[in-house]
């Protein structure tokens, strides 16, 4: 017996509706699972980020004790440098998997940022020490940036300086101006980090690039329209350029010419 066309049509409509509802439920369940996974990844990322910071702080502390002690502490020193390297690896891994950086921009004076970052590292490094020399002009600069991001970028750069230098070595920080940008330049008298620490990019007798522990700093500067470049010559030292667009300068002291 054939079904009436009207009944047959209603059955088809009902079947299509059930299929659509089932597909919608499946899609919502998949979206729910994706959100759970995303939240889990975010939580793990935060945990690993905190772990990397803790490892960095303990590594600096160990290095400070080791380099301030006698030659008998050379084994401790190598382990401290390895711990700092591991912290840098974790930071870079997180940076490579992170999404776009969101910034909370505000007028930010560099002086308290420099004091905060240098003070944190110097305290962790004690009784080891570095000779910090910050140009007065750099302290007076005011930038339109994300303060937390600038703290993070400087901390990564200076932690790497600690890893590559010895007790009592000098670390200089100064300001360089150009027509389109400014740069916070960090120079050290360390060993001149090896090429493998800069992704193996060789230029002449030195190295140039970004390597272990600096991916976070580079990404934070790029989010501001800037860049991070490191130059190093083995046995002489290294120079890091933290560059930002000139338009981000809110206020900068006028350079004072030396007396004739």
N, CA and C of each residue as an Amber inpcrd file, in Angstrom:
protein
   780
   0.8480000  -1.1890000   0.0000000   0.0000000   0.0000000   0.0000000
   0.8860000   1.2410000   0.0000000   0.6370000   2.1780000  -0.8990000
   1.4390000   3.3770000  -1.0060000   0.9710000   4.4130000   0.0100000
   1.9660000   5.1170000   0.6280000   1.6300000   6.1780000   1.5720000
   1.1400000   7.4020000   0.8190000   0.1790000   8.1070000   1.3810000
  -0.2690000   9.3490000   0.7520000   0.8970000  10.3250000   0.6060000
   0.9470000  11.0820000  -0.4760000   2.0610000  12.0260000  -0.6950000
   2.2560000  12.9780000   0.4640000   1.1860000  13.4590000   1.0870000
   1.3150000  14.4070000   2.1840000   2.0170000  13.7900000   3.3640000
   1.6540000  12.5250000   3.6920000   2.2780000  11.8190000   4.8090000
   3.7330000  11.5290000   4.5130000   4.0190000  11.1600000   3.2720000
   5.3900000  10.8710000   2.8690000   6.2490000  12.1340000   2.9830000
   5.6920000  13.2560000   2.5480000   6.4290000  14.5160000   2.6390000
   6.7130000  14.9050000   4.0780000   5.7430000  14.6970000   4.9260000
   5.9390000  15.0240000   6.3430000   7.0250000  14.1580000   6.9580000
   7.0760000  12.8840000   6.5290000   8.1110000  11.9980000   7.0470000
   9.4970000  12.4500000   6.6250000   9.6110000  12.9000000   5.3850000
  10.9100000  13.3720000   4.8880000  11.3500000  14.6090000   5.6630000
  10.3810000  15.5300000   5.8630000  10.7040000  16.7520000   6.6060000
  11.1470000  16.4240000   8.0250000  10.4280000  15.4890000   8.6520000
  10.7810000  15.0980000  10.0220000  12.1690000  14.4800000  10.0800000
  12.4810000  13.6130000   9.1040000  13.8040000  12.9680000   9.0730000
  14.9010000  14.0050000   8.8970000  14.6680000  14.9820000   7.9900000
  15.6700000  16.0340000   7.7740000  15.8620000  16.8620000   9.0410000
  14.7510000  17.1310000   9.7300000  14.8420000  17.9120000  10.9610000
  15.6340000  17.1680000  12.0240000  15.3960000  15.8610000  12.1230000
  16.1310000  15.0580000  13.1100000  17.6280000  15.0280000  12.7870000
  17.9260000  14.9170000  11.4890000  19.3450000  14.9240000  11.0840000
  19.9900000  16.2560000  11.4200000  19.2840000  17.3590000  11.1610000
  19.8150000  18.6910000  11.4470000  20.0420000  18.8780000  12.9500000
  19.0600000  18.4260000  13.7460000  19.2020000  18.5410000  15.1960000
  20.3880000  17.7230000  15.6850000  20.5290000  16.5060000  15.1450000
  21.6410000  15.6490000  15.5400000  22.9780000  16.2830000  15.1800000
  23.0420000  16.8720000  13.9750000  24.2890000  17.5250000  13.5520000
  24.5980000  18.7180000  14.4390000  23.5400000  19.4820000  14.7890000
  23.7360000  20.6380000  15.6610000  24.2380000  20.2260000  17.0300000
  23.6560000  19.1540000  17.5830000  24.1010000  18.6590000  18.8880000
  25.5470000  18.1860000  18.8350000  25.8920000  17.4640000  17.7380000
  27.2760000  17.0050000  17.5860000  28.2360000  18.1860000  17.5190000
  27.8200000  19.2330000  16.7700000  28.6940000  20.4000000  16.6280000
  28.8790000  21.1020000  17.9740000  27.7800000  21.2060000  18.7360000
  27.8880000  21.8660000  20.0320000  28.7350000  21.0540000  21.0050000
  28.6010000  19.7300000  20.9330000  29.4410000  18.8970000  21.7990000
  30.9070000  19.0550000  21.4230000  31.1950000  19.1160000  20.1090000
  32.5740000  19.2940000  19.6550000  33.1170000  20.6530000  20.0960000
  32.2630000  21.6950000  19.9920000  32.6880000  23.0190000  20.4370000
  32.9500000  23.0360000  21.9400000  32.1190000  22.3360000  22.6970000
  32.3150000  22.2500000  24.1370000  33.6340000  21.5810000  24.4830000
  33.9220000  20.4600000  23.7740000  35.1960000  19.7690000  24.0180000
  36.3740000  20.6700000  23.6470000  36.2310000  21.4360000  22.5560000
  37.3110000  22.3260000  22.1300000  37.5710000  23.4100000  23.1700000
  36.4660000  23.9370000  23.7580000  36.6440000  24.9570000  24.7920000
  37.3350000  24.3930000  26.0210000  36.9920000  23.1570000  26.3760000
  37.6450000  22.5140000  27.5240000  39.1320000  22.3440000  27.2500000
  39.4720000  21.8840000  26.0450000  40.8770000  21.7010000  25.6750000
  41.6040000  23.0340000  25.6900000  40.9440000  24.0770000  25.1520000
  41.5700000  25.4020000  25.1130000  41.8430000  25.9250000  26.5150000
  40.8680000  25.7660000  27.4200000  41.0640000  26.2070000  28.8000000
  42.1870000  25.4180000  29.4670000  42.2450000  24.1240000  29.1720000
  43.2970000  23.2880000  29.7440000  44.6720000  23.7290000  29.2460000
  44.7710000  24.0350000  27.9510000  46.0440000  24.4930000  27.3920000
  46.4510000  25.8310000  27.9760000  45.4810000  26.7300000  28.1690000
  45.7840000  28.0200000  28.7670000  46.2980000  27.8460000  30.1920000
  45.6520000  26.9570000  30.9460000  46.0820000  26.7170000  32.3280000
  47.4840000  26.1260000  32.3620000  47.7460000  25.1740000  31.4610000
  49.0900000  24.5920000  31.4100000  50.1230000  25.6400000  31.0060000
  49.7370000  26.5160000  30.0580000  50.6510000  27.5740000  29.6360000
  51.0090000  28.5010000  30.7770000  49.9940000  28.8840000  31.5710000
  50.2650000  29.7510000  32.7330000  51.1670000  29.0430000  33.7280000
  50.9200000  27.7660000  33.9530000  51.7360000  27.0010000  34.8890000
  53.1880000  26.9250000  34.4170000  53.3650000  26.6070000  33.1310000
  54.7220000  26.5090000  32.5980000  55.4230000  27.8560000  32.6100000
  54.6640000  28.9330000  32.3640000  55.2630000  30.2610000  32.4210000
  55.7730000  30.5880000  33.8170000  54.9570000  30.2840000  34.8360000
  55.3990000  30.5010000  36.2140000  56.5740000  29.6080000  36.5700000
  56.5380000  28.3650000  36.0610000  57.6460000  27.4350000  36.3170000
  58.9360000  27.9630000  35.7130000  58.8600000  28.4940000  34.4910000
  60.0510000  29.0350000  33.8310000  60.6160000  30.2050000  34.6340000
  59.7450000  31.0730000  35.1770000  60.2260000  32.1940000  35.9740000
  60.9030000  31.7210000  37.2520000  60.3080000  30.7170000  37.8940000
  60.9100000  30.1800000  39.1150000  62.2670000  29.5470000  38.8240000
  62.3520000  28.7980000  37.7430000  63.6220000  28.1780000  37.3580000
  64.6710000  29.2450000  37.0700000  64.2360000  30.3310000  36.4110000
  65.1630000  31.4150000  36.0980000  65.6990000  32.0470000  37.3750000
  64.8140000  32.3220000  38.3310000  65.2340000  32.9460000  39.5890000
  66.1930000  32.0510000  40.3580000  65.8770000  30.7620000  40.4610000
  66.7610000  29.8400000  41.1780000  68.0830000  29.6610000  40.4350000
  68.0370000  29.6390000  39.1070000  69.2710000  29.5180000  38.3280000
  70.1830000  30.7050000  38.5400000  69.6250000  31.9190000  38.5530000
  70.4290000  33.1140000  38.8070000  71.0390000  33.0650000  40.2030000
  70.2390000  32.6210000  41.1900000  70.7440000  32.5270000  42.5600000
  71.9020000  31.5410000  42.6550000  71.7530000  30.3670000  42.0560000
  72.8300000  29.3790000  42.0650000  74.0810000  29.9160000  41.3800000
  73.8780000  30.5970000  40.2630000  75.0140000  31.1420000  39.5330000
  75.7310000  32.2000000  40.3500000  74.9600000  33.0050000  41.0900000
  75.5730000  34.0220000  41.9390000  76.4530000  33.4190000  43.0030000
  75.9720000  32.3720000  43.6760000  76.7830000  31.7170000  44.7000000
  78.0020000  31.0250000  44.0880000  77.7900000  30.4060000  42.9360000
  78.8760000  29.6440000  42.3140000  79.9920000  30.5500000  41.8290000
  79.6440000  31.6350000  41.1460000  80.6770000  32.5020000  40.5710000
  81.3620000  33.3480000  41.6280000  80.6950000  33.5470000  42.7720000
  81.3270000  34.3120000  43.8470000  82.2200000  33.4320000  44.7200000
  82.1220000  32.1170000  44.5430000  82.9100000  31.1840000  45.3490000
  84.2250000  30.8410000  44.6540000  84.9120000  29.8570000  45.1870000
  86.2030000  29.4620000  44.6330000  86.0110000  28.5750000  43.4170000
  87.1150000  28.1820000  42.8090000  87.0680000  27.3150000  41.6350000
  86.4170000  25.9780000  41.9290000  86.3420000  25.6100000  43.2070000
  85.7270000  24.3330000  43.5650000  84.2480000  24.3110000  43.2300000
  83.6810000  25.4970000  42.9740000  82.2470000  25.5760000  42.6820000
  81.9570000  25.5220000  41.1890000  82.9380000  25.1440000  40.3780000
  82.7360000  25.1500000  38.9290000  81.6130000  24.1990000  38.5090000
  81.4810000  23.0700000  39.2110000  80.4090000  22.1410000  38.8800000
  79.0510000  22.7520000  39.1580000  78.9350000  23.4760000  40.2780000
  77.6890000  24.1590000  40.6120000  77.3810000  25.2340000  39.5760000
  78.4100000  25.9290000  39.1220000  78.2130000  26.9810000  38.1300000
  77.6480000  26.4130000  36.8320000  78.1950000  25.2920000  36.3850000
  77.7090000  24.7030000  35.1340000  76.2630000  24.2470000  35.2670000
  75.9110000  23.7180000  36.4520000  74.5310000  23.2950000  36.6690000
  73.5890000  24.5050000  36.7140000  74.0580000  25.5980000  37.3070000
  73.2350000  26.8060000  37.3480000  72.9840000  27.3350000  35.9450000
  74.0100000  27.3490000  35.0970000  73.8390000  27.8160000  33.7230000
  72.9000000  26.8680000  32.9550000  73.0070000  25.5770000  33.2410000
  72.1060000  24.6190000  32.5870000  70.6660000  24.8520000  33.0010000
  70.4360000  25.1750000  34.2890000  69.0880000  25.4500000  34.7730000
  68.5220000  26.7070000  34.1080000  69.3620000  27.7290000  33.9480000
  68.9230000  28.9380000  33.2550000  68.5960000  28.6360000  31.7960000
  69.3960000  27.7790000  31.1810000  69.1180000  27.3960000  29.8020000
  67.8110000  26.6410000  29.6760000  67.5240000  25.7650000  30.6570000
  66.2710000  25.0160000  30.6400000  65.0800000  25.9520000  30.8080000
  65.2070000  26.9360000  31.6910000  64.1610000  27.9370000  31.8570000
  63.9150000  28.6850000  30.5490000  64.9930000  29.0150000  29.8460000
  64.8630000  29.7110000  28.5650000  64.1730000  28.8290000  27.5350000
  64.4900000  27.5350000  27.5470000  63.8350000  26.6030000  26.6160000
  62.3210000  26.5800000  26.8350000  61.9070000  26.5140000  28.1070000
  60.4760000  26.4790000  28.4220000  59.8070000  27.7700000  27.9590000
  60.4650000  28.9070000  28.1950000  59.9090000  30.1910000  27.7840000
  59.7460000  30.2580000  26.2720000  60.7470000  29.7750000  25.5450000
  60.6720000  29.8080000  24.0850000  59.5820000  28.8750000  23.5720000
  59.4470000  27.7130000  24.2080000  58.4110000  26.7720000  23.8080000
  57.0290000  27.3890000  23.9730000  56.8200000  28.0700000  25.0940000
  55.5470000  28.7370000  25.3230000  55.3170000  29.8560000  24.3130000
  56.3740000  30.6120000  24.0160000  56.2380000  31.7160000  23.0660000
  55.8610000  31.2140000  21.6830000  56.4390000  30.0870000  21.2720000
  56.1630000  29.5550000  19.9370000  54.7290000  29.0520000  19.8080000
  54.1000000  28.6960000  20.9330000  52.7280000  28.1840000  20.8840000
  51.6960000  29.2400000  21.2770000  52.1560000  30.4380000  21.6130000
  51.2450000  31.4830000  22.0510000  50.5790000  32.1610000  20.8560000
  49.3990000  32.7060000  21.1050000  48.6930000  33.4500000  20.0650000
  49.1530000  34.8940000  20.0380000  48.4100000  35.7400000  19.3390000
  48.7670000  37.1600000  19.2560000  48.8090000  37.8060000  20.6440000
  49.7450000  38.7100000  20.8330000  49.8730000  39.4090000  22.1080000
  48.8710000  40.5580000  22.1850000  48.1390000  40.6470000  23.2790000
  47.2440000  41.7780000  23.4910000  47.9210000  42.7390000  24.4650000
  47.9160000  44.0150000  24.1380000  48.6420000  44.9960000  24.9130000
  47.6870000  45.9180000  25.6690000  48.0950000  46.3110000  26.8620000
  47.4060000  47.3330000  27.6280000  48.3540000  48.5230000  27.7030000
  48.2250000  49.4230000  26.7440000  49.1930000  50.5010000  26.5930000
  48.8940000  51.6670000  27.5360000  49.9590000  52.2420000  28.0740000
  49.8430000  53.4000000  28.9440000  51.1820000  54.1280000  28.9550000
  51.1730000  55.3790000  29.3670000  52.4220000  56.1180000  29.4790000
  53.2650000  55.4900000  30.5850000  54.4610000  55.0750000  30.2160000
  55.2920000  54.2950000  31.1290000  56.7060000  54.8680000  31.1680000
  57.1530000  55.2170000  32.3390000  58.5120000  55.7300000  32.5100000
  59.4780000  54.5510000  32.6430000  60.6040000  54.6470000  31.9540000
  61.5420000  53.5210000  31.9450000  62.2690000  53.3430000  33.2790000
  62.5070000  54.4320000  34.0060000  63.3290000  54.3400000  35.2180000
  62.8260000  53.3040000  36.2190000  61.5390000  53.3390000  36.6280000
  61.0970000  52.3110000  37.5940000  61.1250000  50.9010000  37.0190000
  60.9350000  50.7570000  35.7050000  61.0240000  49.4260000  35.0910000
  62.4410000  48.9030000  35.1870000  63.4140000  49.7580000  34.8420000
  64.8210000  49.3510000  34.9170000  65.1970000  48.9930000  36.3510000
  64.7710000  49.8250000  37.3010000  65.0950000  49.5530000  38.7090000
  64.4700000  48.2380000  39.1670000  63.2420000  47.9810000  38.7270000
  62.5550000  46.7480000  39.1300000  63.2680000  45.5150000  38.5800000
  63.5760000  45.5220000  37.2870000  64.1750000  44.3400000  36.6580000
  65.6000000  44.1230000  37.1570000  66.4040000  45.1830000  37.1580000
  67.7890000  45.0500000  37.6280000  67.8130000  44.6670000  39.1050000
  66.9250000  45.2940000  39.8980000  66.8810000  44.9690000  41.3210000
  66.5210000  43.5190000  41.5690000  65.5550000  42.9950000  40.8130000
  65.1560000  41.5910000  40.9740000  66.3210000  40.6590000  40.6420000
  66.9960000  40.9350000  39.5400000  68.1020000  40.0690000  39.1240000
  69.2800000  40.1850000  40.0880000  69.6120000  41.4130000  40.4930000
  70.7310000  41.6130000  41.4100000  70.4820000  40.9250000  42.7490000
  69.2500000  40.9880000  43.2440000  68.9170000  40.3400000  44.5110000
  69.0200000  38.8240000  44.3890000  68.5140000  38.2820000  43.2780000
  68.5870000  36.8340000  43.0840000  70.0300000  36.3750000  42.9140000
  70.8620000  37.2150000  42.2830000  72.2430000  36.8390000  41.9830000
  73.1610000  36.9180000  43.1990000  72.8170000  37.7310000  44.1890000
  73.6580000  37.9290000  45.3660000  74.0020000  36.5920000  46.0420000
  75.2730000  36.3640000  46.4480000  76.3710000  37.3190000  46.5770000
  77.1400000  37.6020000  45.2830000  76.7950000  36.9350000  44.1860000
  77.4030000  37.3060000  42.9170000  76.9520000  38.7030000  42.5280000
  77.6510000  39.3130000  41.5830000  77.2790000  40.6690000  41.2140000
  77.6760000  40.9530000  39.7780000  77.0460000  41.9520000  39.2120000
  77.4350000  42.5220000  37.9260000  77.5220000  44.0300000  38.1140000
  78.3800000  44.6720000  37.3500000  78.5230000  46.1300000  37.4240000
  77.5090000  46.7480000  36.4590000  76.3710000  47.1760000  36.9820000
  75.3030000  47.7450000  36.1530000  75.5730000  49.2190000  35.9150000
  75.5680000  49.6360000  34.6620000  75.7700000  51.0380000  34.3110000
  74.6440000  51.4550000  33.3620000  73.7230000  52.2630000  33.8800000
  72.5620000  52.7080000  33.1030000  72.7120000  54.1870000  32.7930000
  72.6630000  54.5420000  31.5170000  72.8010000  55.9370000  31.1100000
  71.6600000  56.7720000  31.6830000  71.9670000  57.9430000  32.2750000
  70.9120000  58.7950000  32.8500000  69.8250000  59.1460000  31.8300000
  70.1950000  59.3570000  30.5780000  69.2140000  59.7120000  29.5500000
  68.1710000  58.6120000  29.3810000  68.5970000  57.3570000  29.5130000
  67.6690000  56.2350000  29.3460000  66.6070000  56.2480000  30.4440000
  67.0080000  56.6180000  31.6440000  66.0740000  56.6090000  32.7690000
  64.9550000  57.6220000  32.5910000  65.2080000  58.7070000  31.8670000
  64.2090000  59.7490000  31.7330000  63.1960000  59.5370000  30.6340000
  63.3030000  58.4480000  29.8830000  62.4070000  58.2220000  28.7480000
  61.0310000  57.7730000  29.2340000  59.9860000  58.3070000  28.5890000
  58.6090000  57.8790000  28.8410000  58.0420000  57.3340000  27.5370000
  57.4830000  56.1110000  27.5860000  56.9910000  55.4410000  26.3910000
  55.5110000  55.1030000  26.5220000  54.8300000  55.0030000  25.3850000
  53.4570000  54.5020000  25.3520000  53.5430000  53.0060000  25.0350000
  53.5550000  52.1880000  26.0970000  53.7570000  50.7500000  25.9460000
  52.9460000  50.0020000  26.9980000  52.9590000  48.6870000  26.8850000
  52.4120000  47.8100000  27.9080000  53.5140000  47.5880000  28.9490000
  53.3130000  48.1030000  30.1530000  54.3700000  48.0460000  31.1660000
  54.7980000  46.6130000  31.4700000  53.8050000  45.7390000  31.6310000
  54.1250000  44.3530000  31.9620000  54.9400000  43.6960000  30.8460000
  54.6060000  44.0360000  29.5970000  55.3440000  43.4600000  28.4710000
  56.7870000  43.9520000  28.4550000  57.0070000  45.2340000  28.7510000
  58.3680000  45.7610000  28.7670000  59.1870000  45.1430000  29.8880000
  58.5540000  44.9390000  31.0430000  59.2480000  44.2580000  32.1430000
  59.6640000  42.8510000  31.7070000  58.7290000  42.1320000  31.0630000
  59.0360000  40.7720000  30.6150000  60.1530000  40.7330000  29.5860000
  60.1390000  41.6610000  28.6270000  61.1780000  41.6790000  27.5950000
  62.5440000  41.9790000  28.2010000  62.6180000  42.9920000  29.0450000
  63.8990000  43.3490000  29.6590000  64.4030000  42.2350000  30.5740000
  63.4950000  41.5970000  31.2810000  63.9090000  40.5200000  32.1950000
  64.5300000  39.3610000  31.4120000  63.9430000  38.9990000  30.2720000
  64.5030000  37.9150000  29.4740000  65.8790000  38.2920000  28.9290000
  66.0090000  39.5180000  28.4440000  67.2920000  39.9570000  27.8860000
  68.3740000  39.9910000  28.9670000  68.0500000  40.5540000  30.1250000
  69.0520000  40.6670000  31.1810000  69.3670000  39.3180000  31.8250000
  68.3830000  38.4240000  31.8960000  68.6680000  37.0760000  32.4050000
  69.6590000  36.3650000  31.4970000  69.5430000  36.5890000  30.2140000
  70.4830000  35.9830000  29.2660000  71.8730000  36.5950000  29.4230000
  71.9310000  37.8890000  29.7110000  73.2160000  38.5320000  29.9720000
  73.8910000  37.8750000  31.1780000  73.1110000  37.6320000  32.2360000
  73.6580000  36.9930000  33.4360000  74.2290000  35.6210000  33.0860000
  73.5120000  34.8890000  32.2240000  73.9520000  33.5480000  31.8660000
  75.2680000  33.5610000  31.1020000  75.5420000  34.6490000  30.3990000
  76.7130000  34.7000000  29.5310000  77.8890000  35.4720000  30.1350000
  77.7250000  36.0070000  31.3380000  78.7830000  36.8000000  31.9470000
  79.2700000  36.1510000  33.2380000  80.3450000  36.7470000  33.7890000
  80.9350000  36.2310000  35.0220000  80.8200000  37.2710000  36.1260000
  81.1500000  36.8430000  37.3330000  81.0760000  37.7160000  38.4900000
  81.9210000  38.9690000  38.2640000  81.3080000  40.1350000  38.4810000
  82.0210000  41.4000000  38.3410000  82.0240000  41.9840000  36.9440000
  81.5420000  41.2330000  35.9460000  81.5070000  41.7660000  34.5800000
  80.6020000  42.9920000  34.4980000  80.8970000  43.8390000  33.5080000
  80.1440000  45.0700000  33.3320000  78.9670000  44.8630000  32.3770000
  77.8290000  45.4930000  32.7080000  76.6510000  45.4980000  31.8370000
  76.2290000  46.9570000  31.6600000  76.2740000  47.4510000  30.4270000
  75.9230000  48.8370000  30.1420000  74.5830000  48.8980000  29.4130000
  73.7840000  49.9040000  29.7720000  72.5020000  50.1240000  29.1110000
  72.4280000  51.5870000  28.7010000  72.0760000  51.8350000  27.4370000
  72.0350000  53.2030000  26.9320000  70.9050000  53.3470000  25.9130000
  70.6560000  54.5900000  25.5310000  69.5990000  54.9090000  24.5740000
  70.2200000  55.3280000  23.2510000  69.6760000  54.7900000  22.1600000
  70.1020000  55.1810000  20.8190000  68.8880000  55.6940000  20.0670000
  69.0130000  56.8750000  19.4460000  67.9140000  57.4820000  18.7120000
  68.1570000  57.3870000  17.2160000  67.0960000  57.2160000  16.4660000
  67.1430000  57.2860000  15.0080000  65.9120000  58.0500000  14.5420000
  65.8260000  58.2870000  13.2460000  64.6980000  59.0670000  12.7250000
  63.3600000  58.3750000  12.9520000  63.3460000  57.0520000  12.8100000
  62.0730000  56.3190000  12.8760000  61.9280000  55.4580000  14.1210000
  62.9750000  55.2880000  14.9060000  62.8720000  54.4360000  16.0820000
  63.8660000  54.8400000  17.1510000  63.7020000  54.2420000  18.3100000
  64.6890000  54.3480000  19.3740000  65.0490000  52.9270000  19.7960000
  66.1620000  52.7870000  20.4910000  66.5780000  51.4570000  20.9340000
  67.1690000  51.5260000  22.3310000  66.7660000  50.5770000  23.1570000
  67.4400000  50.3330000  24.4330000  68.5590000  49.3390000  24.1150000
  69.7880000  49.7610000  24.2800000  70.9360000  48.9280000  23.9180000
  71.5650000  48.3810000  25.1940000  71.7170000  47.0620000  25.2510000
  72.3020000  46.3850000  26.4050000  73.5970000  45.7210000  25.9460000
  74.7210000  46.1370000  26.5280000  76.0290000  45.6040000  26.1570000
  76.6760000  44.9360000  27.3580000  77.3630000  43.8330000  27.1080000
  78.0450000  43.1380000  28.2000000  79.4450000  42.7450000  27.7860000
  80.2640000  42.4320000  28.7970000  81.6450000  42.0120000  28.5690000
  81.7860000  40.5070000  28.7260000  80.7240000  39.7610000  28.3870000
  80.7250000  38.3140000  28.5820000  81.5000000  37.5680000  27.5290000
  81.1530000  36.2810000  27.3750000  81.9420000  35.4140000  26.5000000
  81.5070000  35.4980000  25.0430000  80.4510000  36.2740000  24.7360000
  79.9880000  36.3180000  23.3510000  79.3020000  35.0060000  23.0380000
  77.9880000  34.9370000  23.2600000  77.2560000  33.6790000  23.1780000
  77.4980000  32.9600000  21.8570000  77.5010000  31.6300000  21.9330000
  77.7970000  30.8170000  20.7610000  76.7280000  30.8770000  19.6960000
  77.0870000  30.4970000  18.4830000  76.1610000  30.5850000  17.3530000
  74.9140000  29.7370000  17.5740000  75.0720000  28.5910000  18.2480000
  73.9110000  27.7370000  18.4470000  72.8960000  28.4020000  19.3670000
  73.3410000  29.3910000  20.1350000  72.4520000  30.1160000  21.0200000
  71.7140000  31.2250000  20.2940000  72.0620000  31.4290000  19.0160000
  71.4100000  32.4430000  18.1980000  70.8660000  31.8130000  16.9300000
  70.3460000  30.5930000  17.0700000  69.7770000  29.8560000  15.9460000
  70.8030000  29.5970000  14.8460000  72.0890000  29.6130000  15.1950000
  73.1240000  29.2790000  14.2250000  73.3070000  30.2970000  13.1270000
  72.8940000  31.5450000  13.3370000  73.0340000  32.5680000  12.3050000
  74.3910000  33.2400000  12.4520000  75.2710000  33.0460000  11.4960000
  76.6130000  33.5950000  11.5600000  76.7550000  34.8140000  10.6630000
  77.3790000  35.8470000  11.1640000  77.6900000  37.0260000  10.3660000
  79.1370000  37.3980000  10.6340000  79.9900000  37.2110000   9.6560000
  81.4060000  37.5220000   9.8270000  82.0130000  36.7180000  10.9570000
  82.7230000  37.4150000  11.8510000  83.3550000  36.7490000  12.9780000
  82.4400000  36.6670000  14.1930000  81.2560000  37.2300000  14.0870000
  80.3360000  37.2150000  15.2250000  79.0550000  36.5030000  14.8760000
  78.0360000  36.7530000  15.6670000  76.7310000  36.1500000  15.4170000
  75.6600000  37.1990000  15.5750000  74.5630000  36.9810000  14.8890000
  73.4420000  37.9200000  14.9730000  72.1510000  37.0990000  14.9160000
  71.1770000  37.4640000  15.7360000  69.9000000  36.7490000  15.6820000
  69.2230000  36.7000000  17.0290000  68.3170000  35.7750000  17.2050000
  67.6030000  35.5970000  18.4640000  67.5890000  34.1160000  18.7850000
  67.9270000  33.7800000  20.0110000  67.9910000  32.3670000  20.3520000
  67.3840000  32.0770000  21.7010000  67.9840000  31.1800000  22.4370000
  67.4160000  30.6700000  23.6810000  67.0190000  31.7740000  24.6440000
  65.7650000  31.7330000  25.0650000  65.2910000  32.6570000  26.0690000
  64.8790000  34.0160000  25.5630000  65.0290000  34.2880000  24.2720000
  64.7260000  35.6190000  23.7520000  63.5050000  35.6490000  22.8500000
  62.8860000  34.5200000  22.5880000  61.7080000  34.5000000  21.7300000
  60.5770000  35.2990000  22.3780000  60.4140000  35.1680000  23.6950000
  59.3820000  35.9280000  24.4130000  59.6430000  37.4160000  24.2700000
  60.8900000  37.8360000  24.5250000  61.2390000  39.2550000  24.4260000
  61.0090000  39.7760000  23.0170000  61.3950000  39.0000000  22.0280000
  61.2110000  39.4120000  20.6300000  59.7260000  39.5880000  20.3050000
  58.8970000  38.6210000  20.7320000  57.4720000  38.6890000  20.4370000
  56.8130000  39.8850000  21.1260000  57.2310000  40.1920000  22.3530000
  56.6640000  41.3250000  23.0730000  57.0330000  42.6390000  22.3920000
  58.2630000  42.7400000  21.9060000  58.6670000  43.9510000  21.2000000
  57.9660000  44.0600000  19.8510000  57.8230000  42.9520000  19.1490000
  57.1250000  42.9770000  17.8580000  55.6700000  43.3770000  18.0240000
  55.0600000  42.9990000  19.1440000  53.6740000  43.4040000  19.3920000
  53.5540000  44.9200000  19.5060000  54.6570000  45.5890000  19.8520000
  54.6930000  47.0460000  19.9210000  55.1770000  47.6650000  18.6110000
  55.3680000  46.8600000  17.5770000  55.9080000  47.3700000  16.3250000
  57.4120000  47.4750000  16.3250000  58.0570000  46.8440000  17.3090000
  59.5070000  46.9230000  17.4340000  60.1920000  45.6340000  17.0160000
  61.4390000  45.4730000  17.4830000  62.2220000  44.2970000  17.1090000
  63.3200000  44.0800000  18.1430000  63.8360000  42.8680000  18.1870000
  64.9700000  42.5200000  19.0470000  66.0720000  41.9290000  18.1840000
  67.2720000  42.4750000  18.3230000  68.4270000  41.9640000  17.5910000
  69.5790000  41.7950000  18.5710000  70.3210000  40.7200000  18.4310000
  71.4780000  40.4620000  19.2820000  72.7050000  40.2820000  18.4050000
  73.7680000  40.9910000  18.7520000  75.0580000  40.8410000  18.0800000
  76.0570000  40.3170000  19.1020000  76.8760000  39.3700000  18.7130000
  77.8320000  38.7990000  19.6630000  79.1140000  38.4080000  18.9550000
  80.2330000  38.6090000  19.6470000  81.5440000  38.1870000  19.1570000
  82.1840000  37.3540000  20.2570000  82.4760000  36.0730000  19.9880000
  83.0650000  35.2110000  21.0190000  84.3100000  35.8340000  21.6420000
  84.3500000  35.8110000  22.9770000  85.5020000  36.3310000  23.7020000
  85.4730000  37.8260000  23.9280000  84.5300000  38.5310000  23.3260000
  84.4670000  39.9900000  23.4640000  83.1990000  40.4130000  24.2030000
  82.0750000  39.8610000  23.8160000  80.8290000  40.2100000  24.4810000
  79.6710000  40.2760000  23.5120000  78.5670000  40.8460000  23.9750000
  77.3540000  40.8800000  23.1610000  76.6570000  42.2210000  23.3120000
  75.8200000  42.5170000  22.3280000  75.0270000  43.7510000  22.3420000
  73.6150000  43.4070000  21.8810000  72.6250000  43.7370000  22.7040000
  71.2270000  43.4990000  22.3650000  70.5510000  44.8370000  22.0920000
  69.7830000  44.8840000  21.0040000  69.0480000  46.0850000  20.6210000
  67.5540000  45.8270000  20.8080000  66.9290000  46.5110000  21.7580000
  65.4840000  46.4360000  21.9520000  64.8950000  47.6840000  21.2890000
  64.4030000  47.5180000  20.0700000  63.9880000  48.6520000  19.2480000
  62.4850000  48.8580000  19.3060000  62.0810000  50.1260000  19.3520000
  60.6720000  50.5080000  19.3490000  60.4710000  51.6700000  18.3790000
  59.2760000  51.7930000  17.7950000  59.0120000  52.9330000  16.9000000
  59.1650000  54.2620000  17.6400000  59.7010000  55.2460000  16.9600000
  59.8930000  56.5710000  17.5630000  58.5570000  57.1600000  18.0230000
  57.4710000  56.7780000  17.3420000  56.1540000  57.3060000  17.6940000
  55.7230000  56.8910000  19.0960000  56.3410000  55.8880000  19.6750000
  55.9620000  55.4450000  21.0270000  56.6380000  56.2780000  22.1060000
  57.5100000  57.1780000  21.7210000  58.1700000  58.0380000  22.7020000
  57.2280000  59.1770000  23.0770000  56.8400000  59.2170000  24.3480000
  56.0060000  60.2990000  24.8520000  56.8760000  61.4620000  25.2960000
  57.9830000  61.1200000  25.9180000  58.8870000  62.1420000  26.4420000
  60.2790000  61.5470000  26.5410000  61.2520000  62.3360000  26.1160000
  62.6460000  61.8990000  26.2290000  63.5030000  63.1160000  26.5360000
  64.4450000  63.0150000  27.4600000  65.2950000  64.1650000  27.7920000
  66.1590000  64.5500000  26.5980000  66.4140000  65.8160000  26.4830000
  67.2660000  66.3130000  25.3940000  68.7070000  66.0090000  25.7510000
  69.4740000  65.3960000  24.8430000  70.8720000  65.1000000  25.1360000
  71.6610000  66.3790000  25.4400000  72.4860000  66.3370000  26.4340000
  73.3070000  67.4860000  26.8190000  74.6790000  67.3480000  26.1730000
  75.0710000  68.3660000  25.4120000  76.3640000  68.3270000  24.7370000
  77.4690000  68.5220000  25.7660000  78.5760000  67.7830000  25.6290000
  79.6850000  67.9500000  26.5840000  80.2920000  69.3310000  26.4310000
  80.8470000  69.8800000  27.5010000  81.4560000  71.2120000  27.4250000
  82.6210000  71.2390000  26.4590000  82.7810000  72.3570000  25.7900000
  83.8520000  72.4920000  24.7960000  85.2010000  72.5530000  25.4920000
